[in-house]
């Protein structure tokens, strides 16, 4: 659906979603953040100078943004072959569109980085090169198929997905799988090839260096007309204005009619983003979707508003996008993680936040999605938030993520049986890490007995509700009305609660409620049903 047709229905621009996914592909390929956006900006300037039609311009735009969307396919296999976390980007990518000799040299360096000890390099080459020969064709096929499938799921026309079967072809016919050459390669792919390589070479050596490399590769990897268009006007095509937002400029140059997503189509696109992230390791397959559904089911049991339930489910779908920024070898590691490994793991929640925050729509999901490893006692990451600042949706997602992860296999352990996972989550809740109500709702949604919820300071369930209502500003008469008890009984509960938590004022009780996750208990009375005096 176009933006014009759906603006009145609350649709979200498809470009917002795929531009965020493009940022994730930057992280997954060890590229500088916004490399994909810059490449697309350059591609659209080339398309304009070449005078392409509107359909070709649209296909160029979307294909260039998502050029590496298949990068998580077989990522675990690539991690075993190449000698360092960024080997492909550092050594192979600069030569990707070079001569056969340059490409081979780049691959050799990627398998055995030149800064390694001679004996280590010899072992890496002996192990890596035969594997590259065996898996390359399968890896390329997986890359193309995954890119095709994900592109369709994020709401793009089928014609865009079909372009990915040509991403490794070359103008001279010496690419892979070698079924197309010259004009047989769709023009959007030929433009994206030049734009992507120019953006990368510009990063390495500036505009003039990029123009020289593109000119050298004209007639070989690149369409000579497209290459000349860039090389002859490199300073303008590759220009980036100081502090101007690349995100804003790239979204602004999306060809019309602009596509939008809404309803089920939007949910499908967000689920595709989660699946993209989970593909980095077989141990993570289905994690994002499972957490999203579990968190949403728990939210329903907490009687949250429908809009809030949708928000939680969507945040759950994209909560682990930042995983792609962490080297796959860490997710696949069977031994104990080092301090440096853990530091990188802790950053994945930060990267989730960074991927989401540029988009006005996705930014609404970011506080929930990026908070899935936060804990009430401040021991979580990446911000170390405490109960006073963690919202109910964030608490539900954190509990759902923890439980679901326990029931999944990991390289260092077998999956816990649901009953044991429920017991473990309950223990961590009693230790002050998770919200008790969130844990109860998650376990109920998972079909596990939640057991009795232990409230802080020995408060009974009723006293905890009273403290929550006090924190939200209700007077004794209103509390009695909301709970359906007498004023005298309500007053007695308040007295007992104050004594147990060691306070004597409503403000102190409110602070206690926020610190211990009680502020979201109870319901405010409907306007006009209680006396505020």
N, C-alpha and C positions, 0 to 999 in steps of 0.2 A: 504494500500500500504506500502511496506517496505521502509526503508531509502535508501537502495541500488537502488531500482527501481525509486525513485522519487527525488534523490539528484539533478539531473539536471533540475528539474522542480520547484525548490524553495520550496519544502515541508518543513513543520515544524514537528519536532519529536513529536509524540503523547505523549510521556513521559513528555515532557516539559509542555504541557497543563495540563495533569492529575496530575503532581506533584504540579503545582500551585493550582489546585483544592484541592489537599490533604492539602496544607497549609490553604486553606479556611475552610476545615472541622476541622482542629485543632482549628481555631478561633471560629467556630460554636459550638464546644463541650467543650470550655474552657480548651483545652489541651495546653501545651506549644508548641509554634511554632516549626515545624519540627518533632513533635512526629510521624506523619505518615511516614515521610521520614526515620527516625531512625528505626521504626518498619519494614519497607520494607527492609532496609539494613540487619536487623537481619533475616528476613524471607528468604532472598536469600542465606544467609550463611547456614541456616538450610536446604534449598532445595539442596544446593551443597553437604552437608554432608550426606543427605539422598539418594543422587544419583538419583533424579527424572529425568524424561525425559524432553525434551525441551518444550513441550506443557504445562505440569504441571508447569514447572518453570515460563513460561510466565503468566499463569493464576494466579499463586501465587503472582507474582510481581504486576500485575494490581489490583487484588482484595485487596491486603494488602494496597496499596496506597490509594484506594478509600473505605476502610472498612466502613467509616462513611459518605459516600456521601449521604445517605438518612437522615442525621441528621436534615435537615430543614423541613422535612415532619411533619406536625402537631406540629411544634415548638411552635405555639401560645397556643395550648392546654397544652403542657408540662409546659409552663411558668406560667399557672394558677394553676397547681397542686403542683409544687415543691417549697419549702420554700425560696430558695435563688437562685440567678442567676447561681451560680456554684454548686448547690446541687448535681446534678447527678454525676458530675466529682469528687467532693470531697468525697461523701459518698457512692454512688452506684457503680461507676466504679471500685474501688478497690476490691469489692466483686462480680463483675459481673460473674466471673468464679469460685466462691467459692461454698461452700455447700449451700443447700437450706436455712438453718438457717442464714448463713452469708449474703446471698443475700437479705433475708427478712429484716434483721437488717439494711443493707445498704439502702434499699428502705425506711424504716421507718425514718431513719435519713435524707434522701433526702427530704421527704415530710415535716418533722418537724425537722429542724436542732437542734442538742442538745444544742447549745449555746443560744437558744431562751428562753424567759420566759415561765414558766410552763403553764400558761393560754393560751398563744399564741400557744404553741405547741399542746395543746389539741384541739384548734380550727382548726389548720392546719391538724391534723390527722383526725378529724371528717369530714372535707371538702374534704381532699385530697385522703384518702384511698378508699372511695367508687368510686370516679372518676377514680382512677388508675384501679380498678377492672373492671369498665365499658369500659374504652377506651384502655386498654393495648393491647388486641388482634388486634383492629383496627389500633393502632399506629404501632405495629410490621408489620402488613401487608402493611401499607403505607410506612414505612421505606424500606421494601424489594422491593416493586413495583417501588418506586421512584428511588432507587439505580439501579435497573435493567434498567429502561428507560434512566436515565442519562448516565449510562455506555455505552449503545449502541450509544447514541447521541454524545459522545466524541470520537467515532471512534474505540471502542474496539470490539472484536469478541463477537458474541452472547453468546458463552459459558461462558464468564466472567460474564455477567449480570445474567445468570442462577445461579451462585454461591450464590447470595445474599439471595436466599430463605432458605439458610442453616446457615446464620450468627448467629442465636440464638440457634442452635442445640448444643447438648453436646454429647460427646463420650459415656456417660452412658445412653443416651436416655431420659434424664430428661429435655431436653431443650424445646424450642418452635419453631415451632408448635408441636414438638414431633413426627415427621414422619420419622426421620432418626436417626441412632445411629452407632457408631463404623465406619466400613469401608463404610457404606452407605453415610456418610458425605464426600464430595469430599476432596481429600488430600490437594488441595490449601487452602481450608477453615480451615482445621485442622492445617496447618502450620501457617496461618495468625492468628488464635486464640492464639497460643502459643507466636508468635512473638509480637503481640499487647499487650498481658498481661505482657510479660516479659519486654517490653519497659516501660510500666507504673509502674510496681513494681520496676524496676531499678531506676526510677525517685524518688520513695518514699524511697527506702532504700539501693540502691546499688546492685552490681552484686550478691553477696552472698545471700542477702535477696530475690532477684528475683529468683535465682536458687532454693531456699528452697520453695518458694510459688509454682513455677511451678512443682516441684517434688511432693508436697502435692496434687496437683490437677490432677496429672497423673492418668488415669483410671477413673476419674470422669468427669470433663469437657474436659480434654485433651486426645488425642491419646498418650498412654504410650510411644510409640517409638519416637514420635516427642518431647514429654516433656523430655525424657531422653537425647535425642540428644542435647538439649539446656542445661539442668541442669548439664550434665557431662562435658560440655566444655563452661560454661557460661562466663568465663573471655575472651575467644576469640570470641565467638559469639556476645557478647554484647559490644565488645571493640569499643570505639570511639576515634579516634586519635586527640588529642589536637586541633589545629587550622584548621585541614583539613575540607573542605567544605562538609557537609552532603549532600547538594543538588548535588554537582558534583559527589560524590561517589555513591549516589543512582541512578542517571541517568546513570552512567557508568556501573552499574551492571544489567541494563535491558537486559534480554535474547534476543538473535537474533532468527529470523529476527526482527529488530526493526521497529515499525510501524511509519508512518508519516501521516500528514494531509495537504491538500492543497485545494485551491478553495472553493467550496461549503461545502465540508466536514469540512474544518477549520472554516468556518462561523457557521456551525451547532454546532460545539463543543463550540465555544465562546458563542453562544446563550444559550447553555445548562448551561454554567457557570453562565450566568446572571439569568436564570430561577431558578437555585439552590439558589441564593441569595434572589430572590424575594419571594421564598416559605416561608420565615420566618414569613410572615404576610399576611393574605388575603387582607389587604389594599395595598400591594405592588405588587400584581400579575400583570405581564405584563409590569411593569414599565421599566425595562431595555430594553426590545425589542422595546417598544414604543419610548423611547428616542433615541435609536440607529437609527431607521428608520427616525424619525423626523430630527435628526441632519444631517444624510446623505442627505436627501431631501433638507435641507437648504444649505448644502455645494454645491449641484448641482446648486442651484440658484445663488450661489456666483461664479460659474464657476471655481471651484477649479479643479485641475488635478484629473483624475480618481483614481490614486493611493492614493491621499490625501483623497478622498471621502471614499474609502475603509477603510483607517486608522481610520477615524472619526467614521464610522459605527461600526467597531470592538471595538474601545475604548468605544463607547456607550454601547455595549453589556456587557462589564465587569466592567463598571464604579462603580457599587454598590456592588462589591464583599465584600468590607469591612463591609457592613451592618451586616453580620453574627457575627461580633465580638462584636456588641452592644447588650446588653440584650433585648430579645424580649419584655419584659414588657415595655420598653421605647417606642418602635415603636407602642405598643398597648395602651399606656397611654392616657386616655381621659382628664385628668386634665392638668394643666400647668406643663411644665417640670421644674425641679429644676436646679440649677446651675451645680450640678454634672451630671444630666441627659444630659444637653447640652454639657458638656465637653466630655462625652462618644460619643455623636452624632457627635461632631466635629472630633473625631478620626477615623470615618469610612472611610473618604477619605484617611487618612494616611495608614490604613490597606489595602485598595485597592492597594495603591502604593507598600506596602511591599510584598503582594502576587504576584504581577506582575514582580517585578524587578529582580528576580533570573533568569528568562528565558530570553535569548537574544532576542527572538521574542516578547514576551509579554512586555518586557522592553520598546519597541518602542511605545507601547500603553500607558504606565504608565503616562507620563507627561500630556497627554490629559485626560485620564480616571480619574486620581486623582485630576484634577483641576476643576471638575464640580461644586464645591461650592466656587471657587475663584471669586472675584469681582474686577472690574477695580479700585475702590477706595481703595483697600487693606482691606476691611472689611470682606472678605470671609475667608474660612478655607480650608485646615489645615495649609497652609504656609503663608497666608496673602499676597499673591502676588498682584502686581498692574499691571496696563495696560502696563507698559513698558516691562514686562516679560511674559505676557499672549499671546500665539500665536493665530492665527485666528481659528484653529481647536478647541483649548481649549475654546475660546469665544463662538463658535457655540454650542459646547456641553453644556456649562453652561446655555446658553439661552434656549436650547431645554429641558434640565432637569428641569429648573424652570417652563417653560410653561406647560410641561407635568404633573409635580407634582401638579400644581394648578388645573388641570382638573380631578384629581383623588381624591377619598374620602380618608379622614384620620380620625383617631379616634376623633380628636378634631374639625373637621369641615366637611361640605359637599363639594363635588367637585364644583369648580367654573364653570359656563357656559363658553364655549369657548370665547365668546365676552368679558366677564368680566375678564377672565384670560389674554386676549390680552391687555386689558386696563391697568390691573395691571402691566404686564410686561413692557408696554410702560412707565408707571409712574416711575418704578424702573430704566428703562434705562435713562430717563431724569434726575433722581437723581444721575446719574453717576455710577450705579452698573454694567450695561451691555453695551456691544458694540452695537451701534445703527444699524450698518449694519447686525450684527448677529441677532439681534432682528427682524429686517425687514425681513430677509431671513427665520427665523423660523416661523414668523407669516404668511408669504406668503405660506410656505410649509404646515402650519396647516389650510390654507384656511381662514385666518383672515386678514382683512385690516390692513396694518402696519401703515398707517397715515404718516404724514410728519416727516422725520428724522431731529431732531434738532441737529445741529453741535455746538461744543463748541465755545465760544467767539463770537457768532453771525456770524460765517462764513457761506457763502452760500455754496451750494453743489459744485459748480465749484471751489470756493476758497479752500474748503477742499481737493478736488482732487489735486489742485496745491500744497498745503502744503505737501501732501503725496508724490508727485513726487519730490519735492524739498528734502524731507527727504531721498529719495532713490538715491540722487546724480545727478539728471538731471539738465541740464542748461536750460536757458530760451528758446533757440531755440528748444531743444528737447521736452520741455513741450508743446510748441506750436504745434510741429509735432504730438505728441501723442494725444493731445486733438483736433486736427484739427482746430486750431484757429491761428490767426495771432500772430507774435512775439510781436507786440505792445499790443495786448489784453492780452497775457500771462503776459507781464511785468506789466500791470495795475492790474491784479489779484494778482500778487505777492506783489505789493505795498500795496493793500488793505488788504491782509491777514496779512502781517507784522504789519500793523498798528493795526489791530483788536486784534492780540494775543500779542502785546507789545514786539516784538523782532526786531532786525535789521540784524541778521546773519542767514545763512543757518543752521549752527549747532544748534542754539537755536530753529529754526523752526523744525528741526528734532527731538529734544528732546520733544517739545510740541506735535508733531505728535505721538510719542510713548506713551506719558503720557495720551493722550486723544483718543487713539485707531484709529488714522488716518493713521498709517504707512502702513496698508495693502490695502488702497484704490488705485485705478489706476493700470495701467499695465506698466511694463518696455518695452521700444522699443526693437524690434528684432535687433540683432547685425547688424550693418552696415546701419541702417535706420536713424540714427541721428548723428549730429556732437557733439562730446564730448568737443570740444574746447570752 
